[in-house]
Amino acid sequence: MSLSARAFARGISVASRLPTTRRAFRMSSTITAQQWTSSNGQLSGSTARRSLSTTSAAPQADPQPNSNESAPDSRAAERDSTHHAVVSTFDLFSIGVGPSSSHTVGPMRAGKIFVQDLVQHKILDKVASIKVDLYGSLALTGIGHGTPNATLMGLEGELPETVPTETIISRVQDMHDTAAITLNGSHRIRFNPDKDMTLHCYESLPQHPNGMRFTVFDDNGDMLATNEYFSIGGGFVVNEKTQVAHGENVFYRDNKHDSMHTSSSSATGESTATGKTGAGSAAAEPAQMDERTQQDLVTAALPFRTGKDLVDMCEREGLSIAEVVYLNELQWRSREDVIDSAYRIWNVMDDSIRRGCLSTERKLPGRLNVRRRAPHLYQNLMRGIYGTVAGQGLLSGAANSHGALSDGQTGALDDGSMGAGTYSASSLLGTALTNTQRNELSGVFKRRQRARRPVLPQLDYLSVYAIAVNEENAAGGRVVTAPTNGAAGVIPSVLKYHLEFLSEDPSRDILEFLFTSAAIGMLYKRGASISAAEMGCQGEVGVACSMSAAAFAAVMGGTPAQVENAAEIGMEHNLGLTCDPVDGLVQIPCIERNALGAVKAVTAAQLALQGDGSHRVSLDQVIETMRQTGHDMMSKYKETSQGGLAVNVPIC
């Protein structure tokens, strides 16, 4: 079934027109009809949406890599000289719902921000209808990623951190049945998801592949307000002016939108609908200036732009990477709040592992009918089955007194080890062996007396933890973006493995692990992207692997140079990783890929810890290579389900 047909069956309107060249309007904050009228003329009737000013200029600050770019941004040097990488750990690690941070968490936050804008501009009560447009990757894989449902929940005033996940499906169905939606949980208007939400599969907004537009109208059909938002990965939502302001990263991530809006408008000097500047609004409503806003206005204590900056700072100040991040957090929060917030993040991670391992559901949602594996794997680990002898009593045939097997027979030796005839030599070599040759081979291999185990316990624990988290994510459960939902299993898996089997001080190691991994994530966010729609899966599982490798090296006693080396190894061998989810679901290959990412992370850390921290390839070089690779990667391999496994694995 085509995407258009599947979307229609789900009650979502899909724009199936061919790609066109068009210009999209951009706004730093929601633009109302009143603002437009005062500066450009009167909006009226059905032409309101088409009368907005347009621009084809590139974003003015820190544009994300785009598949249409022909050369690096000419202002890269200016950006490098002024914009550091520091954001809050609790922005990189945020609590949300599955299955995708960019396609579920981000759109939900964008919807919430928009309706809060309507409240701030005092026009919510005037709204009679709303149009929702989803573009690019949000349209192509939105159905499988739950984008429409998440967007509608945001418009009803929900947040990823608190939305009752078990009610989402029934509430969206009610919208279809009643053709109505309750904006911000208080203002009910007409809304037909079949007609009023459009997926533009062959059209993208120029700023970012994950674009969305909200437009509201009054009873006469005149436009009241509109805005565009871009979900850039990890649950971060921006529009053009909020990408970078006053040399610092400003993102829509806080629960209180008034403060989020104040932070961006105060930094850019934009006017609000009431005619006050952002700074004036902040002064008038100081009670709404919460921690997120304060963070945007406070300079980091120890800013860094690159991996080299970070390591040099650690060596110069005698600090660990985790301590640098912790001191920066103290600029924005109290000591108790920083520590409590970190433990809260870990508790949600740990709970997602527990729920995934103990789930009684047999299959994941969607047409792929993917079976949950974490419960069975975990039960086997707890029963100790993985410690039994492999093959004993499972194979027919018996060994002779010399340990050799007769022609065509396979079997287990009396001591439990597998004889030379377990895999027939004639079948492997394509030739017939004499009994003398068989006895010779059997004699050699019998002396080894080595039982074959089906698994390695360490790898199995890493795998089952990662799979458990990502199965919960695929089912729409609550997880931590780490740094994205599609890669949410890697960091919790490696951290839990360390805590259960290696840690001597769990309380301290949780903090060091999370803060160290956050520092590495900041470097990727600044130097490249954590959005699969821009970078492919190297920007999700690849980054999570690099973050985990660095953190694991840190809690194992590595120096800052060794930690940086571990992060570099973790990404170097994920370069070029594509994002090609089958049927647009965050299941195949995403779930297994997290397990492999966790194993890679531990291996990368072990390699780095065997050295002294000196290495030929630096983390900064790998991050830049990742950015260039993502830039050069064809769009069909970047979260569009138009290439790779997505077109070669049958759905039914």
C-alpha positions in Angstrom: 0.0 0.0 0.0 1.4 3.4 -0.9 2.1 6.1 1.7 -0.8 8.2 0.4 -3.2 5.2 0.6 -2.0 4.3 4.1 -2.3 7.9 5.3 -5.8 8.2 3.8 -6.8 5.0 5.6 -5.6 6.6 8.8 -7.6 9.8 8.1 -4.6 12.0 7.2 -4.6 14.1 4.1 -1.4 13.8 2.0 -0.2 16.3 -0.6 0.7 14.1 -3.5 1.7 16.8 -5.9 5.2 16.6 -7.5 8.1 18.6 -6.0 7.8 22.3 -6.7 10.1 25.3 -6.1 8.4 27.6 -3.6 9.4 30.1 -1.1 8.3 29.7 2.5 7.6 32.5 5.0 9.7 32.5 8.1 9.0 34.1 11.5 10.9 34.3 14.7 7.6 34.2 16.6 4.0 33.8 15.7 2.8 36.5 13.3 -0.7 37.7 13.8 -3.0 39.3 11.2 -2.9 42.6 13.2 0.9 42.8 12.9 0.7 42.0 9.2 -1.9 44.6 8.5 0.0 47.4 10.3 3.1 46.8 8.1 2.0 45.3 4.8 -1.7 45.7 4.1 -5.0 44.0 4.8 -5.5 40.3 4.9 -8.8 39.0 3.8 -10.8 35.9 3.2 -9.4 32.9 1.4 -6.3 34.7 0.3 -5.0 35.3 3.8 -2.6 32.4 3.8 -1.1 33.3 0.5 -0.6 37.0 1.3 2.2 36.5 3.8 5.7 37.9 3.0 8.2 35.4 1.7 11.9 35.1 1.5 14.3 32.8 -0.2 17.3 33.8 1.8 19.2 31.3 3.9 18.8 31.2 7.6 21.0 33.9 9.2 22.6 31.9 11.9 23.9 28.3 12.2 22.0 26.8 9.3 21.8 23.0 9.5 23.5 21.0 6.8 21.2 20.8 3.8 21.2 18.3 0.9 20.9 21.3 -1.5 24.0 23.0 -0.2 26.9 23.2 -2.7 29.5 24.5 -0.3 30.1 25.1 3.4 28.6 28.2 4.9 30.8 31.2 4.2 30.1 32.4 7.7 31.5 29.3 9.4 34.6 31.2 10.6 32.4 33.8 12.3 30.3 31.2 13.9 33.3 29.3 15.2 34.7 32.5 16.8 31.5 33.3 18.8 29.3 30.3 19.4 30.2 27.8 22.0 28.8 24.3 22.3 27.4 24.4 25.8 23.7 23.6 26.4 22.2 22.1 29.5 22.6 18.4 30.2 18.9 18.4 30.8 18.2 19.7 27.4 20.1 16.8 25.8 18.6 14.3 28.2 14.9 15.1 28.4 12.0 12.8 29.3 9.5 12.2 26.5 7.5 9.6 24.7 8.3 7.3 21.8 8.9 6.4 19.1 10.9 9.4 17.9 12.4 12.6 19.4 12.3 14.5 16.1 9.0 13.1 14.9 7.1 12.7 18.1 8.6 14.8 20.9 9.5 17.8 18.8 6.1 18.1 17.0 4.3 17.8 20.3 6.4 20.6 21.8 5.8 22.7 18.7 2.1 22.3 19.0 2.2 23.3 22.6 4.3 26.4 21.8 2.0 27.5 19.1 -1.2 27.4 21.3 0.7 29.1 24.1 1.6 31.9 21.6 -2.1 32.2 20.8 -2.8 32.7 24.5 0.0 35.2 24.8 -1.4 37.2 21.9 -4.9 37.0 23.3 -6.4 35.5 20.2 -7.1 31.9 21.3 -10.8 32.7 21.9 -11.1 34.1 18.4 -9.9 31.0 16.7 -12.5 29.0 14.7 -10.4 26.6 12.7 -6.8 25.5 12.3 -4.7 24.1 9.5 -1.6 21.9 10.1 1.0 21.2 7.4 3.8 18.7 7.9 6.7 18.7 5.5 9.6 16.5 4.3 10.7 13.7 6.6 7.8 14.5 9.0 5.4 13.6 6.2 7.3 10.7 4.7 7.8 8.8 7.9 5.3 10.6 10.1 2.6 7.9 10.1 5.0 5.3 11.4 6.6 7.7 13.8 3.3 8.9 15.3 3.9 12.5 14.2 0.2 13.4 13.5 -1.0 12.1 16.9 1.9 13.8 18.7 1.2 17.1 16.9 -2.5 17.0 17.8 -1.7 16.3 21.5 0.6 19.3 21.5 -2.2 21.5 20.1 -4.4 20.2 22.9 -1.8 21.5 25.4 0.0 18.3 26.3 3.8 17.9 26.8 5.9 14.9 26.2 7.0 14.8 29.8 3.5 14.5 31.2 1.1 13.3 28.5 -0.8 10.2 29.6 0.5 7.9 26.8 -2.3 5.4 27.2 -4.9 8.0 26.2 -3.3 9.3 23.0 -4.9 6.9 20.5 -8.4 7.2 22.0 -8.2 11.0 22.0 -7.1 11.2 18.4 -9.9 8.8 17.4 -12.4 11.1 19.2 -11.1 14.0 17.0 -11.9 11.9 13.9 -15.4 11.0 15.3 -16.4 14.5 16.4 -14.4 16.6 13.8 -13.3 18.8 16.7 -10.2 19.6 18.7 -9.7 21.4 22.1 -6.9 23.9 21.7 -4.7 24.2 24.8 -7.2 22.0 26.6 -9.7 24.9 26.9 -11.0 26.2 23.5 -12.9 23.7 21.4 -13.1 24.3 17.6 -14.0 22.5 14.5 -11.1 20.3 13.1 -11.3 17.4 10.7 -8.0 15.5 10.6 -8.9 14.1 7.2 -8.9 17.6 5.7 -7.2 20.0 8.0 -3.9 18.1 8.4 -1.8 17.7 5.3 1.4 15.7 4.8 3.6 17.3 2.1 5.6 14.2 1.1 7.2 15.8 -1.9 7.9 19.3 -0.4 10.3 20.5 2.3 10.7 23.9 3.9 14.2 25.3 3.1 15.4 25.6 6.6 15.2 22.0 7.7 13.8 18.6 6.5 11.6 18.4 9.6 9.3 21.4 9.1 5.8 22.1 10.2 3.4 25.0 9.9 0.3 26.0 12.0 -2.2 28.5 10.8 -5.4 29.6 12.6 -8.5 31.4 11.2 -11.5 33.2 12.6 -15.2 32.6 11.8 -14.9 34.6 8.5 -12.0 32.5 7.2 -9.5 35.3 7.8 -6.1 34.3 9.1 -5.4 35.2 12.7 -1.9 33.8 13.2 0.7 31.4 11.7 4.1 30.1 12.4 6.6 27.5 11.2 8.7 25.3 13.5 11.5 22.9 12.8 12.2 19.7 14.8 16.0 19.4 14.6 16.5 16.2 16.6 16.6 15.2 20.2 13.3 17.0 20.9 14.7 20.4 20.1 12.3 22.7 18.3 13.5 26.0 16.7 12.6 28.5 14.1 15.0 30.7 12.2 15.6 33.4 14.9 15.9 30.9 17.8 18.6 28.7 16.3 21.4 31.0 17.6 21.0 34.2 19.6 23.6 36.4 21.4 26.3 33.8 20.7 24.5 31.0 22.7 22.3 28.2 21.8 18.6 28.9 22.4 16.1 26.1 22.1 12.4 25.6 22.8 12.6 22.9 25.4 11.0 24.2 28.6 7.5 23.3 29.9 6.6 27.0 30.4 6.3 28.5 27.0 6.0 32.1 28.2 9.5 31.9 29.4 10.7 30.1 26.3 9.2 32.8 24.1 10.7 35.5 26.3 14.2 34.0 26.1 14.2 34.1 22.3 12.5 37.4 21.9 14.6 39.1 24.5 17.7 37.9 22.7 16.6 39.0 19.3 14.7 42.2 20.2 11.6 41.0 18.3 8.3 42.7 19.1 5.3 40.8 20.4 1.7 41.2 19.4 1.2 43.6 22.3 3.8 45.9 21.0 6.3 45.3 23.9 9.8 44.1 23.3 10.9 40.8 24.6 12.9 42.4 27.3 10.0 44.6 28.4 7.8 41.5 28.6 10.3 39.8 30.7 10.5 42.8 33.1 6.7 42.9 33.3 6.4 39.2 34.1 9.5 38.3 36.2 7.6 35.4 37.8 7.6 33.6 34.5 11.4 33.7 34.1 12.2 30.2 35.1 15.4 28.2 34.9 15.3 27.6 31.2 15.1 31.3 30.5 17.8 32.1 33.0 20.0 29.5 31.3 19.6 31.3 28.0 20.7 34.6 29.5 23.6 33.4 31.6 27.0 32.7 30.0 28.5 29.3 30.7 31.1 29.2 33.4 33.5 27.1 31.3 32.5 27.4 27.6 34.0 25.2 25.0 33.5 24.9 21.2 35.5 21.8 20.2 36.8 18.6 21.7 40.3 20.1 21.8 39.0 23.0 23.7 37.4 20.7 26.2 40.4 18.5 26.8 42.8 21.5 27.0 40.5 23.1 29.6 40.3 19.9 31.7 44.1 19.5 31.6 44.7 23.2 32.3 42.2 23.4 35.2 42.8 19.9 36.6 39.2 18.9 36.0 37.4 15.9 34.5 35.0 16.4 31.7 32.1 15.7 34.0 33.2 18.4 36.4 33.3 20.9 33.6 29.7 20.1 32.7 28.7 20.1 36.4 30.2 23.6 37.0 28.3 24.9 33.9 25.1 23.5 35.3 25.6 25.4 38.5 25.4 28.6 36.6 21.7 27.8 35.9 20.6 25.6 38.8 21.3 24.9 42.4 23.6 22.0 43.4 20.6 20.0 44.8 18.6 20.6 41.6 21.4 19.5 39.3 22.0 16.3 41.2 18.3 15.5 41.7 17.6 16.1 38.0 20.4 13.8 37.0 19.1 11.0 39.2 15.6 11.6 37.9 16.9 11.1 34.3 18.6 7.9 35.3 15.5 6.6 37.1 13.4 7.1 33.9 16.1 5.3 31.9 16.2 2.4 34.4 12.4 2.2 34.5 12.3 2.0 30.7 14.7 -1.0 30.9 12.6 -2.6 33.6 9.3 -2.1 31.7 10.9 -3.5 28.5 12.3 -6.6 30.2 9.1 -7.4 32.1 6.6 -6.5 29.4 3.8 -9.1 28.8 3.0 -7.8 25.3 4.1 -10.1 22.6 4.3 -7.8 19.6 5.1 -4.2 18.8 2.5 -1.9 17.2 2.5 -1.6 13.4 2.2 -3.8 10.3 5.6 -5.4 10.6 4.4 -7.6 13.5 7.8 -7.4 15.2 8.0 -9.7 18.2 9.3 -8.3 21.5 12.5 -10.0 22.3 13.7 -8.3 25.5 11.3 -10.3 27.9 12.5 -13.6 26.6 16.1 -12.7 26.6 15.9 -11.3 30.1 14.1 -14.4 31.4 16.8 -16.6 29.9 19.5 -14.5 31.6 17.8 -14.7 34.9 17.3 -18.5 34.7 20.9 -19.0 33.9 20.2 -20.9 30.7 23.0 -19.0 29.1 25.5 -20.8 31.3 24.5 -24.3 30.2 26.5 -26.5 27.8 25.6 -25.8 24.2 24.1 -28.6 22.1 24.1 -31.2 24.9 21.2 -33.7 24.1 20.0 -31.6 21.2 21.8 -33.3 18.3 21.2 -36.9 17.1 24.0 -39.3 16.5 26.8 -40.5 18.8 30.6 -40.4 18.8 32.6 -43.5 18.5 35.1 -44.5 21.1 37.8 -42.4 19.4 35.6 -39.3 19.3 35.1 -39.6 15.6 31.7 -39.6 13.9 30.6 -42.0 11.2 29.8 -40.5 7.8 26.8 -38.0 7.9 26.6 -38.0 11.7 26.9 -35.1 14.1 26.8 -35.1 17.8 28.1 -34.0 21.2 31.0 -35.7 23.0 30.3 -37.4 26.3 32.1 -34.5 28.1 29.8 -32.0 26.6 32.3 -30.5 24.1 31.5 -30.6 20.4 33.4 -33.1 18.3 35.1 -32.4 15.0 32.1 -33.8 13.2 29.7 -31.2 14.4 30.0 -29.5 11.1 30.6 -32.1 8.4 34.0 -31.5 6.7 32.7 -32.8 3.4 29.8 -30.3 3.5 32.3 -27.5 4.3 34.9 -28.4 1.7 32.8 -30.0 -0.9 35.1 -33.1 -0.9 34.8 -36.6 0.5 37.2 -37.3 3.4 38.5 -40.7 4.3 38.0 -42.2 7.8 41.7 -41.7 8.5 41.3 -37.9 7.7 38.3 -37.7 9.9 40.0 -39.4 12.8 43.0 -37.1 12.4 40.8 -34.0 12.5 38.8 -35.4 15.4 41.9 -36.1 17.4 43.2 -32.6 17.0 40.0 -30.9 18.0 39.1 -33.4 20.7 42.2 -32.4 22.7 40.9 -28.8 23.0 38.0 -30.1 25.1 36.2 -26.7 24.8 32.5 -26.3 25.3 30.8 -23.8 22.9 28.6 -21.3 24.6 25.7 -19.8 22.6 26.3 -16.4 24.1 28.6 -14.1 26.0 26.9 -12.9 29.2 28.4 -9.4 29.1 27.2 -8.8 25.5 23.8 -10.3 26.3 23.2 -7.9 29.2 24.2 -4.9 27.1 22.0 -6.2 24.3 18.9 -7.0 26.4 19.0 -3.6 28.1 19.3 -1.7 24.9 16.6 -3.8 23.2 14.3 -3.3 26.2 14.4 0.5 26.0 13.9 0.7 22.3 11.0 -1.8 22.3 9.4 0.5 24.9 10.1 3.4 22.7 8.7 1.7 19.6 5.5 1.0 21.6 5.1 4.7 22.5 6.3 4.4 26.0 8.1 7.0 28.1 11.8 7.1 27.6 14.7 9.6 27.8 16.0 11.2 24.6 19.6 10.2 24.8 20.3 12.1 22.7 17.3 11.0 20.5 14.5 8.5 20.9 15.7 6.4 18.1 19.0 5.9 19.9 17.5 5.9 23.4 18.8 2.5 24.3 22.5 2.9 24.0 23.4 5.1 26.9 21.0 3.5 29.5 22.3 0.0 28.5 26.0 0.9 28.9 25.3 2.8 32.2 23.2 0.0 33.7 25.8 -2.6 32.7 28.5 -0.6 34.5 26.4 -0.1 37.6 25.5 -3.7 37.9 28.8 -5.3 37.1 31.6 -2.9 37.6 30.7 0.2 39.7 32.1 0.6 43.2 30.3 4.0 43.7 27.0 4.0 41.8 25.8 7.4 43.0 29.0 9.1 41.8 29.2 7.0 38.6 25.7 8.0 37.5 26.6 11.7 37.6 30.0 11.2 35.9 28.5 9.1 33.2 25.6 11.4 32.3 27.6 14.6 32.5 30.5 13.2 30.4 28.2 11.8 27.8 26.4 15.1 27.7 29.6 17.0 27.0 30.2 14.8 23.9 26.7 15.2 22.8 27.0 19.0 22.9 30.0 18.8 20.6 28.0 16.8 18.0 25.0 19.2 18.3 27.2 22.2 17.6 29.6 20.7 15.0 27.1 18.6 13.0 23.6 17.5 14.1 21.8 14.8 16.0 18.9 14.7 13.5 18.6 11.6 11.3 16.8 13.7 8.7 20.1 15.6 8.2 22.8 13.0 9.2 21.3 9.6 8.8 21.6 7.2 11.7 25.2 8.2 12.3 23.6 11.3 13.9 21.5 9.2 16.3 23.0 5.7 17.1 26.4 6.9 16.0 26.4 9.8 18.4 24.9 7.8 21.2 27.6 5.2 20.7 30.3 7.9 20.9 28.7 9.5 24.0 28.5 6.1 25.7 32.1 5.2 24.8 33.3 8.4 26.3 31.2 8.1 29.5 32.2 4.5 30.0 35.9 5.4 29.6 35.4 8.1 32.2 33.8 6.0 34.9 36.5 3.4 34.3 39.1 6.0 35.3 40.2 7.3 31.9 41.9 10.6 31.5 40.2 13.4 29.5 42.4 12.5 26.5 41.4 8.9 26.8 37.8 9.8 27.1 38.1 12.0 23.9 39.8 9.1 22.2 36.9 6.7 23.1 34.4 9.1 21.7 36.3 9.4 18.5 36.5 5.6 18.1 32.8 5.3 18.8 31.9 7.5 16.0 34.7 6.7 13.5 33.2 3.3 13.0 29.6 4.5 12.6 30.4 7.0 9.9 28.0 6.7 6.9 25.3 4.8 8.9 22.0 5.3 7.1 18.5 5.8 8.5 16.2 3.6 6.5 13.3 2.5 8.9 11.1 -0.2 7.3 7.5 1.1 6.9 8.6 4.3 8.7 8.5 2.5 12.1 11.3 2.9 14.6 11.7 -0.9 14.8 13.7 -2.4 11.9 16.7 -1.9 12.0 16.5 0.6 14.9 16.1 -1.7 17.8 18.9 -4.1 17.0 21.1 -1.2 16.0 20.9 0.2 19.6 22.2 -3.2 20.9 25.1 -3.1 18.5 25.8 0.5 19.4 26.1 -0.4 23.1 28.5 -3.2 22.4 30.6 -0.9 20.1 30.7 1.7 22.8 32.2 -0.6 25.4 34.7 -1.9 22.9 35.7 1.6 21.9 36.3 2.6 25.5 38.4 -0.5 26.1 40.6 0.3 23.1 41.0 3.9 24.3 41.9 2.8 27.9 44.7 0.6 26.6 46.4 3.7 25.2 47.6 6.9 26.8 45.1 9.2 25.0 47.3 10.1 22.0 45.8 9.1 18.7 46.1 10.1 15.0 42.4 11.0 14.4 40.8 13.6 16.7 37.2 13.8 17.8 36.8 17.1 16.1 38.0 15.7 12.8 35.5 12.8 13.1 32.6 15.2 13.9 33.4 17.3 10.8 33.7 14.1 8.7 30.3 13.1 10.0 28.8 16.5 9.1 30.2 16.3 5.6 29.1 12.7 5.2 25.6 13.6 6.2 25.7 16.6 3.8 26.7 14.3 0.9 24.3 11.4 1.9 21.3 11.0 -0.4 18.0 12.1 1.1 16.5 8.6 0.6 18.9 7.4 3.3 18.0 10.1 5.8 14.7 9.1 7.6 12.5 9.1 4.5 12.0 5.3 4.2 12.7 5.7 0.4 15.9 3.7 0.3 17.9 0.9 1.9 16.1 -1.7 4.0 12.9 0.3 3.7 12.5 -0.6 0.1 14.0 -4.1 0.2 12.3 -5.7 3.2 8.7 -6.8 2.4 6.1 -5.3 4.8 3.5 -8.0 4.5 
